[in-house]
Amino acid sequence: MSKPAQREPLFSPFTLVIFLTIICVFLGVKSLVDSGEPISTSMKETLGYWRNGFFGLLGFTLQMMMILVFGYCLAIYRPVHSTLKRLSNIPTSRIQAVLFVLLISVMAGLTNWGFGLIVGALLARFVSEAMQKKKISVDPALLAAASYAGMAVWHGGLSGSAPLKVAEKGHFLEEAIGIISIDQTIFSRFNLIVTSLLVLSFALALLVILYFSGRPSYLNSSKSLRPIDSGSGFPLARIVGLVMVLCVIVGYFSIDGEGSFFDLNLVNFMLFALVLIAYRSLSRFTDSVKEGLKNSADILIQFPFYAGILGVLTNTGLLSSFSTWILANSSEASFAPLSLIAAASVNFLVPSGGGQWAVQGPILMDVSQTMNFDLGKMVMVFAFGDQISNLLQPFWALPLLAITGVKAKDVFKYSFWMFVAGFVMLLVLMTVLL
């Protein structure tokens, strides 16, 4: 007897990006028609922008796949697997489990968003398994939502795209705003206060959810991780990995480098080297990569659609028009909150902090100078808005879902309330502190 056909889920990250694509194409056509273009020409141009942009994030797509694959490789390396297992046994109650995952994920996310995403997902998975063994009921999806908080604070951390970009010599806005050092953005008192209170709001939201939610009895649906030992024989992979680390050290002390040394390519380079060192032999390294690649298919499939959306938004002028409209209709009192709302809104369509800053940054900085706002603080306002809506953005949740095995709809029913708590907190702080 043949198995019944599996029903296509109505809500999934892939269906959402297709839905967003249809909306953006429609709005792009309407924008060109409103500007005087014939409807046939508008449709042709908009679809052309989408097609040309479809492969505009190929490099970024590979970067994200590498983060997931190599992070997964490290997770199934037996010594790392055993260490994470031991750490996951620290919590002894539901509250401790959720807050433990939240705290570690936030700390990792502030260090680097890529590491935070993977570390948080792995910790959520292992803590869930540890709680099940202790017969303590805690929803795996709630732990996954707590681990996703790292992506809601990352832009105020050491890998924040906007603050690092404006601190670079020769950045694209230098002639207009000069160089804004990280002590005015990432390490400013303003950012430290806002980030601390933001994390507190997440913790309170999770505690409220725990108080009102029941005690789930179902188990995590993720497949068990198969630990892999390092290989034997001639350690060619380890030698290559050590040479790669040496290259990083030499590059760090090089005097001819400009800009931020710590970026996404460095993260992937070091992850590549660490996996090679860990597995010692090329055959074991290859085996682990094959396991990781099984979990990266969603990124390969969905990222081109987001790239196409970005191509439509930027080339039809929709993105700049939206940002300009919000900022033009703001007063001195409402400017910071509306800037926060604008950044959070655009993040749903352009889920890349660096790409979003390239489009919104010039508009935001121009109006900020006109209104005599502190430019460093306004860069962080943009960062806060960009990061908070990640809690509702399935684009970045793909590695989380793959590693934890939970469904998107189960995670977002919790992260929604974290978003509400954090967003309200940010709106109040932007009104009071600016």
C-alpha positions in Angstrom: 0.0 0.0 0.0 1.4 3.4 -1.0 1.8 6.1 1.7 -0.7 9.0 1.7 0.7 12.2 0.1 2.2 14.5 2.7 0.3 17.7 3.0 2.3 20.9 2.2 2.4 23.1 5.3 0.7 26.4 4.9 3.3 28.2 7.0 6.9 27.6 6.4 10.0 29.7 5.8 9.9 28.8 2.1 6.2 29.6 1.6 6.8 32.9 3.4 9.5 34.0 1.0 7.4 33.1 -2.0 4.5 35.1 -0.5 6.9 38.1 0.1 8.2 37.8 -3.5 4.7 38.1 -5.0 3.9 41.1 -2.8 7.2 42.9 -3.7 6.8 42.2 -7.4 3.3 43.6 -7.3 4.4 46.7 -5.4 7.4 47.2 -7.7 5.1 47.1 -10.8 2.7 49.6 -9.1 5.6 51.9 -8.2 6.8 52.1 -11.8 3.2 52.5 -13.2 2.7 55.4 -10.7 5.9 57.0 -12.1 4.4 57.0 -15.6 5.7 53.7 -17.0 3.2 51.6 -19.1 2.0 48.5 -17.2 3.6 46.1 -19.7 7.0 47.9 -19.4 6.6 48.0 -15.6 6.0 44.3 -15.4 8.9 43.5 -17.7 11.3 45.8 -15.8 10.3 44.5 -12.3 10.6 40.9 -13.3 14.0 41.8 -14.8 15.1 43.3 -11.5 14.0 40.2 -9.7 15.8 37.9 -12.1 19.0 39.9 -12.1 19.0 40.1 -8.3 18.2 36.4 -7.8 21.9 35.5 -7.8 23.1 38.7 -6.2 23.7 37.1 -2.8 25.6 34.0 -4.0 28.7 34.8 -1.9 26.5 35.5 1.2 24.6 32.3 0.6 27.8 30.2 0.6 29.0 32.1 3.7 25.8 31.1 5.6 26.0 27.5 4.4 29.6 27.3 5.6 28.6 28.6 9.0 25.9 26.0 9.4 28.0 23.1 7.9 31.2 23.7 9.9 29.2 24.5 13.1 27.4 21.2 12.6 30.8 19.5 12.0 32.1 20.8 15.3 28.9 19.8 17.1 29.2 16.1 16.0 32.9 16.0 16.8 32.9 13.6 19.8 34.8 15.7 22.3 32.7 18.8 21.6 29.6 16.7 21.5 30.4 15.3 25.0 31.3 18.8 26.4 28.0 20.3 25.2 26.2 17.3 26.7 27.9 17.9 30.1 27.1 21.7 30.0 23.5 20.9 29.1 23.1 19.1 32.4 23.7 22.2 34.5 20.0 23.4 34.5 17.9 21.5 37.0 14.5 23.1 36.4 12.4 24.6 33.6 13.3 28.2 34.5 17.0 27.4 34.8 17.0 25.6 31.4 15.3 28.5 29.5 17.4 31.3 31.2 20.6 29.3 30.8 20.0 28.9 27.0 19.0 32.6 26.8 22.1 33.9 28.6 24.7 31.8 26.7 23.0 32.5 23.3 23.0 36.3 24.0 26.7 36.2 25.1 27.6 34.3 21.9 25.5 36.5 19.7 27.2 39.6 21.0 30.6 38.1 20.3 29.6 37.1 16.7 26.2 36.5 15.2 27.3 33.4 13.3 28.7 31.7 16.4 25.7 32.8 18.4 23.3 31.3 16.0 25.0 27.9 15.9 25.9 27.8 19.6 22.4 28.8 20.7 20.8 26.1 18.4 23.1 23.4 19.7 22.6 24.4 23.3 18.8 24.5 22.9 18.9 21.0 21.4 21.2 19.4 24.1 19.4 21.1 27.0 16.1 19.8 25.7 17.5 16.3 25.5 19.0 16.6 29.0 15.7 17.8 30.5 13.9 14.9 28.9 16.3 12.5 30.5 15.6 14.2 33.9 11.9 13.8 33.3 11.5 17.6 33.4 8.9 18.9 30.9 10.1 21.9 28.9 9.0 22.7 25.4 11.9 22.3 22.9 10.4 25.1 20.9 10.6 27.4 23.9 14.3 26.6 24.3 14.8 27.2 20.6 13.1 30.6 20.9 15.3 31.5 23.8 18.4 30.6 21.8 17.2 32.8 18.9 17.7 35.8 21.2 21.3 36.0 20.1 20.1 37.2 16.7 18.0 39.9 18.5 21.1 41.5 20.1 23.9 40.8 17.5 23.9 44.3 15.9 24.9 45.9 19.1 27.8 43.4 19.5 31.3 42.9 18.1 30.0 41.8 14.6 27.4 44.6 14.1 27.4 45.6 10.4 26.4 49.2 10.6 28.7 50.3 13.6 31.7 48.4 12.2 31.1 49.9 8.7 31.0 53.5 9.8 34.2 52.9 11.8 36.1 51.9 8.7 38.4 54.3 6.9 37.0 54.9 3.5 33.4 53.7 4.1 30.8 54.8 1.6 29.4 57.6 3.9 32.7 59.0 5.1 32.5 62.2 3.1 29.1 62.9 4.6 29.5 61.9 8.3 33.2 61.1 8.7 34.4 58.1 10.7 32.3 57.1 13.8 34.5 55.0 16.2 33.1 52.0 18.0 33.4 53.8 21.4 30.5 56.0 20.1 28.5 53.0 19.0 29.1 49.4 20.2 31.0 50.4 23.4 28.9 53.5 24.1 27.0 53.8 27.4 23.8 54.2 25.3 24.3 50.8 23.7 25.3 49.0 26.9 22.1 50.3 28.7 19.8 49.5 25.8 21.2 46.0 25.2 21.1 45.1 28.9 17.5 46.2 29.3 16.6 44.4 26.0 18.0 41.1 27.4 16.1 41.7 30.6 12.8 42.1 28.6 13.5 38.8 26.8 14.0 37.1 30.2 10.8 38.5 31.6 8.9 37.5 28.5 10.2 33.9 28.7 9.3 33.7 32.5 5.8 34.9 31.8 5.4 32.3 29.0 6.7 29.6 31.4 4.2 30.7 34.1 1.2 30.6 31.8 2.2 27.6 29.6 1.4 24.0 30.4 3.9 21.3 30.8 4.5 19.7 27.4 4.9 15.9 27.2 6.0 15.5 23.6 9.6 14.9 22.7 11.9 16.8 20.3 11.4 15.7 16.7 15.1 16.2 15.8 17.2 13.3 14.5 19.9 12.1 16.9 23.4 13.5 16.2 25.9 10.8 15.3 29.2 11.8 16.9 32.3 11.3 14.8 35.8 10.6 16.2 39.0 12.1 14.7 40.8 9.9 12.2 44.1 8.1 12.5 47.1 7.9 10.3 49.0 10.8 8.8 47.3 14.1 10.1 47.2 15.9 6.8 44.0 17.7 7.6 45.3 18.9 11.0 48.5 20.3 9.3 46.4 22.2 6.8 44.2 23.6 9.6 47.2 24.8 11.6 48.6 26.5 8.5 45.3 28.3 8.1 45.4 29.5 11.7 48.9 30.7 11.2 47.7 32.7 8.2 45.1 34.4 10.4 47.7 35.3 13.1 50.0 36.7 10.4 47.1 38.7 8.9 46.1 40.1 12.3 49.5 41.6 12.8 49.9 42.8 9.2 50.1 46.6 9.0 48.7 46.8 5.4 45.1 45.7 6.3 42.4 48.3 6.5 39.0 48.2 8.2 37.6 45.5 10.5 39.7 42.4 10.8 36.9 40.4 12.4 34.2 39.7 9.8 32.1 36.8 8.4 34.8 35.5 6.1 37.2 35.3 9.1 34.6 33.4 11.0 34.2 30.8 8.2 38.0 30.6 7.7 38.5 29.8 11.4 35.7 27.4 11.5 37.1 25.6 8.4 40.5 25.4 10.1 39.1 24.2 13.4 37.2 21.4 11.8 40.3 20.3 9.9 42.3 20.3 13.1 39.6 18.5 15.0 39.1 15.6 12.6 42.9 15.1 11.9 42.3 13.1 8.7 40.8 14.3 5.4 38.4 11.3 5.2 36.8 12.0 8.6 36.7 15.7 7.8 34.8 14.9 4.6 32.4 12.6 6.4 31.5 15.3 8.9 31.0 17.9 6.1 28.6 15.5 4.3 26.5 15.2 7.5 26.4 19.0 7.8 25.5 19.6 4.2 22.2 17.6 4.7 21.0 20.4 6.9 21.9 23.4 4.7 19.5 22.7 1.8 17.0 25.3 2.9 19.6 28.1 2.8 20.6 27.1 -0.8 17.0 27.1 -1.9 15.7 30.3 -0.1 18.5 32.8 -0.1 18.2 33.5 -3.9 14.5 34.5 -3.4 15.5 37.1 -0.8 18.2 38.3 -3.2 15.5 38.7 -5.9 13.3 40.7 -3.4 16.3 43.0 -2.7 16.8 43.5 -6.4 13.1 44.6 -6.8 13.1 46.9 -3.7 16.3 48.7 -4.6 15.9 49.1 -8.3 12.2 50.2 -8.3 13.0 52.7 -5.5 10.5 51.2 -3.1 13.0 50.8 -0.3 14.3 54.3 -0.4 10.8 55.8 -0.8 9.5 53.9 2.2 12.4 55.1 4.4 12.2 58.6 3.1 8.5 58.8 3.8 8.8 57.7 7.4 11.7 60.0 8.1 10.1 63.0 6.3 7.0 62.6 8.4 8.7 62.5 11.8 9.3 65.3 14.3 12.2 65.8 16.6 10.4 63.8 19.3 9.3 61.0 17.0 12.3 60.7 14.8 14.2 58.0 16.8 11.1 55.8 17.4 10.1 56.1 13.7 13.7 55.3 12.6 13.5 52.2 14.8 10.2 51.2 13.2 11.6 51.8 9.7 14.6 49.6 10.3 12.5 46.8 11.9 10.1 46.9 9.0 12.6 46.8 6.2 14.4 43.9 7.9 11.5 41.6 6.9 12.2 42.3 3.3 16.0 42.7 3.4 17.3 40.4 6.1 20.9 41.4 5.8 22.1 44.1 8.2 24.9 45.2 5.9 22.7 45.3 2.8 19.9 47.2 4.7 22.4 49.8 6.0 23.6 50.4 2.5 20.1 51.5 1.5 18.8 53.1 4.6 22.0 54.5 6.1 22.4 57.5 3.7 18.8 58.6 4.3 19.0 58.1 8.1 22.3 60.0 8.5 21.2 62.9 6.3 18.0 63.5 8.3 19.9 62.9 11.6 22.4 65.7 10.7 19.5 68.0 9.7 17.9 67.5 13.1 21.2 67.6 15.0 20.9 64.1 16.4 24.0 62.2 17.7 25.1 60.2 14.7 26.6 57.4 16.7 23.4 56.9 18.7 21.3 57.0 15.5 23.5 54.3 14.0 22.6 52.2 17.0 18.9 53.0 16.7 19.1 51.5 13.2 20.9 48.5 14.6 18.3 48.0 17.3 15.5 48.1 14.8 17.3 45.7 12.4 18.0 43.1 15.1 14.7 43.0 17.0 12.6 42.0 14.0 14.9 39.0 13.5 12.7 37.3 16.2 9.9 37.1 13.5 12.2 36.6 10.6 12.4 32.9 9.5 15.3 33.7 7.1 17.9 33.5 10.0 16.0 30.7 11.7 16.9 28.1 9.1 20.1 26.8 10.9 18.2 26.8 14.2 15.3 24.8 12.8 17.7 22.3 11.1 19.8 21.7 14.2 16.9 21.6 16.8 14.4 19.8 14.7 11.5 22.0 15.8 9.0 23.6 13.5 9.0 27.3 12.5 5.4 27.9 13.7 6.2 26.4 17.1 9.3 28.6 17.6 7.6 31.8 16.4 4.6 31.5 18.7 7.1 32.1 21.5 9.5 34.5 19.8 6.5 36.7 18.9 6.1 37.6 22.6 9.8 38.1 23.0 9.6 40.5 20.0 6.6 42.4 21.6 8.4 42.8 24.9 11.7 43.8 23.3 10.1 46.2 20.8 8.0 48.0 23.4 11.1 48.3 25.6 13.1 49.8 22.6 10.3 52.3 21.7 10.2 53.5 25.3 14.0 53.8 25.5 14.3 55.6 22.2 11.7 58.1 23.4 13.3 58.6 26.8 17.0 58.5 26.0 17.0 60.5 22.7 
